[in-house]
Amino acid sequence: MQHTKHLWRAGLLVIAFGLSLLFGRHFLIPASFGAEGYYRADSRAELMALPLVHGGTRSCAECHEKEQAEHDSSKHAGVSCEVCHAPLADHASGGKKTAVMPSSLSQRLCNLCHLKLVARPAAFPQIVPQDHLIATGALEPGEAVPDRACGPCHGTHKPDQSN
Amino acid sequence: MTTLDPIVRPASLDALASEPSSRRDFLRDSGVSVCGMVLATGSGTALLAGLSAQAGVPQEPGAAPPTLAPQSPTEVAGIDRGYDPRQHRYAYVVDIDKCIGCGSCVRACERENQVPEHYFRTWVERYTVSRTGHVEVDSPNGAHDGFQPLVSGSEVTKSFFVPKICNHCTETPCVQLCPVGASYRTPDGLILVDEQRCIGCGYCVQACPYGSRFIHPVKHVASKCTFCYHRVTKGLKPACVEACPVGARKFGDVKDPKDEVAQTIATKPVRVLKPELRTEPNCYYLGLGMEVH
């Protein structure tokens, strides 16, 4: 066998190439890749560890029992505090107040849910602000709707209660 | 547009081009250097043993999951290590008849997930059907600022709101075509994006039949609804469900037979979006009209 040396050389090269590919893999594939499926399992853990921004209505009751009780007995009982105010993270952290909780008395906030729209379920309470204020005697025809139009008649935490 | 760097040709390639007869020398030299590199890292057996441990070879059923490196985020972030994704299977139900189009869900999602302005992980569409059968769909700023009355030319026969999110499809095209394994399906049935691995190619954005994905304008990676994975794995509801004032959005675990969502899916006439695509969405709709796509 005159040419055995050629075969040995070629074979060694193939083996060396294969080993170098395996070696490259070691650096290119992240540690947790494939532990759960065809993805980096640590990514799932990272997404799980993202900070919470909204605390939910019950978290507000820890400090604001009075408002909570009033709110719970109203038609707005199912509306989370954070919908009209702001996420808990803007206001408190670790049980301590960090900033003033924003609150809006603007009718634009109320309009988000209660402005009359054809697409809204018919049974849902909704108004054309101008017509409603004129009908209740709070506005003269031709007058502009004031920004804080709802507050004077409707309570803030218990809007179904007339002030 | 940045100018691309001129392609740098390796010196060995130039040598090969100028001396076609030196292939044997080139092969010998490269062979020697590759062998040297491999040998320098230790014995081949040790290397192979290390590789099989790293590469995530299929585990035997019942075998303990591989332990993660101590520096991995799971160790430092203080998350619940007891959470087992195989014990859950999440689903979502939207009740069209309840939605009032207030956009509270869109605003809550934006804050909870730091969604950039004018991009949406969830949004609300308004369908308006006129006497002539003409269907108009609008979603001003994704319903982030609610809706205003629509001035329609002809008589409106029906109109309703349709909240939309990622459908977390069981047979999803976005995961199938991701070239780098950045989009994936978790054991608890969610489609998530690994922002570290995503190269921002946007294939998944084009592939999603529901328009649920976008390329994050700052991070330049694919972004989408996660069902608030950081909340639901702690037993909380997604921010949009928490925010919905009328209970039009429900989230639950279909592996729990007592779960409200599991019961709704099992007992009520639910539908999914674009069933003809057979993506098998895990977001179900109650009262979904045939006009909705």
Interface residues (C-beta under 8 A of the other chain):
Chain A: R9 L12 L13 A16 F17 L19 S20 L22 F23 R25 H26 I29 P30 A31 S32 F33 G34 A35 E36 G37 Y38 Y39 R40 A41 D42 S43 R44 A45 E46 L47 M48 A49 L50 P51 L52 V53 H54 G56 H76 G78 V79 S80 E82 V83 A86 P87 N111 L112 C113 L115 K116 L117 V118 A119 R120 P121 F124
Chain B: L27 R28 G31 V34 C35 M37 V38 T41 G44 L47 L48 G50 L51 Q54 A55 G56 V57 P65 P66 L68 A69 S72 P73 T74 A77 G78 I79 D80 Y83 P85 D97 K98 I100 G101 C102 G103 S104 A108 R111 E112 R126 Y127 T128 D145 G146 F147 Q148 P149 L150 V156 S159 F160 F161 G181 A182 S183 Y184 R185 T186 P187 L192 D194 E195 Q196 R197 T226 Y229 H230 R231 T233 K234 L236 K237 A239 E242 A243 P245 V246 G247
